[in-house]
Amino acid sequence: VLTARMNSNEPDLSPVGSPETRSPLGAAAPMASGLALTASSEVPRENGSMSSERASRATGARRSHFPSLRWGTRIQSFRRSFSGSLSTGKAAGAMRSAKPSTNKNRPSDYIWLEGVLQSIATNDVAKLNCVNLETSVPFTPLFIVMGGCPNAFCGMQAVMYCANQAGKIDFWWVKPVKGEPQKFEGATLNRHAKGPHKNDPGRSRAAYKPLAEIFEQAQARQGWHFGVTPTNVEGRLAQRAYIDSPSKSRLYVHVLWQEDWSTNPFARDPFVKGKVVYQKLVAGAEFFARQYEIHGAGALSISDFEEGPFFTPLPGDDVKKLWDFPVAEAPKS
């Protein structure tokens, strides 16, 4: 059982069950295999997958965590995930795999973030009581940027983007407990400018601020529109970051995975590549992913190819798989 080092009146971020058997929000149940890209309508059987009866039981275990969903209409989608997740947009067979990155970090390395991701996914972030301790302004988490750390320059950490009631976005580092890599350091839910838990972005602020501005200023890139909106799920109020697709579908973002990036500071085409992980419904039980690429001075592209659904807020290793797809040209300097 994972625990957060927090005061007794603060939320328990502990997932229940072993890493192999956790359901999306804590209850022990068989877990989908991540972002498999082969569509199938058949229900898997005994060879390592699920019967319809077991799928129904697992679906029932998830229902209580996502009361806003009508699960009777989603059982078939749930079944498909255990034989290969349904993909929309361009067919998986038409996508060409990109050269694998040298990034050795895996989503499972961030198991310590599972509780925070659960809270974002269920619109239950108010209980986290995040505060900028320098200004005493409360914030609620929007999404986590992860995958880039640890690296040659820093240890395990991730960037948590948060919004206050006015929609202003700030961000800071969140970390596991020192020496206990599977436990979340609850003190880092707050922004510390000094002290033993100092976690303000420091020199990294310049690199991460443009992403905050894209959402805060409701910018549009290549037909994709970004923003932050207040949401209410059965009385659970929260700000949620979203991306509206060119087809007007709304994607509620909770993870940005960084898989590959340029390491040469003098590169002619500096880049970052990864996956946006999101829900289509606030507090929805299905999660999806699309590849994004940032080139040059902020030319952002998001793939039309959608991967999923899968059923855990923390994605599987398939989030590391990159594709070749047309990207926007970087602005001329």
Secondary structure, 3 states (H helix, E strand, C coil): CCCCCCCCCCCCCCCCCCCCCECCCCCECCCCCCCCCCCCCCCCCCCCCCCHHHHHHHHHHHHCCCCCCCHHHCHHHHHHCCCCCCCECCCHHHCEECCCCCCCCCHHHHHHHHHHHHHHHCCCHHHHCEEECCCCEEEEEEEEEECCCCCCCCCCCEEEEEECCCCCEEEEEECEECCEEEEECHHHHCECCCCCCCCCCHHHHHHHHHHHHHHHCCCEECCEEEEEEEEEECCEEEEEEEEECCCCCEEEEEEEEEEEECCCCCCCCCEEEEEEEEECCCCCCCEEEEEEEEECCCEEEECCCEEEEECCCCCCHHHHCCEECCCCCCCCC
